[in-house]
Amino acid sequence: MSMYYLMAQLPSLDGIGENAPPPITEERFHELCHCFLGKKAQRNLNRLTLAPPRDFEKSGSSLINAWNTAERDLRLALGKMRAEQMQKHFDAGDAVFPIGLLQAARTAVEMENPMEAEKFLNHYRLEFLETLRPMDMFSEDSVFYYGLKLKLILRASRFDTSAGKAAYRNIYSSILNGDRLEVLS
């Protein structure tokens, strides 16, 4: 019954425009979840991330596991393609990437404007997340879906062109100078 109360209090994230502010903060979302979720679900909620580590622990949620796998693979494919473009080595391990993911990564890497590439990748991630949307909107996986979607929307709302250009130049210079940067956190 508590899941119904939780989901009924969360504002819809559907139809939010690119420049519209999110209808809820991540802090408020976690406050509401803290009141209604059990300890195991709260642990999973606290481990939701847009940047899963290369070797992540499986959670008790098939949605979280699918998200982490797909996001890790996307980041590895992007790293591999960017390295190939600069004629550098990148160890993607023995990962086999789905064709749709490879196409998305290739499209993003070929874009001249880094901001447009990030917007494209954010849109790709939102579309992928939509494929994971649970049929039962009153399940723990629905809460995790909501949490990931909120993270993606909040991330996009913080895109700053001038800060992005400065960070891009810094990262690109460090790569050209041979500094080692981690692609995955």
Protein Blocks (a to p, Z undefined) as FASTA:
>chain_A
ZZmmmmmmpccfehiafklccfbdfklmmmmmmmmmcfklmmmmmmgcfbdcfbdcddfb
fklmmmmmmmmmmmmmmmmmmmmmnopacdebjadcdfklmmmmmmmmmpmblmlmmmmm
mmmmmmmmmmmocfblcbfklmmmmmmmmmmmmmmmmpcfklmmmmmmmmmmmmmnopac
dfbZZ
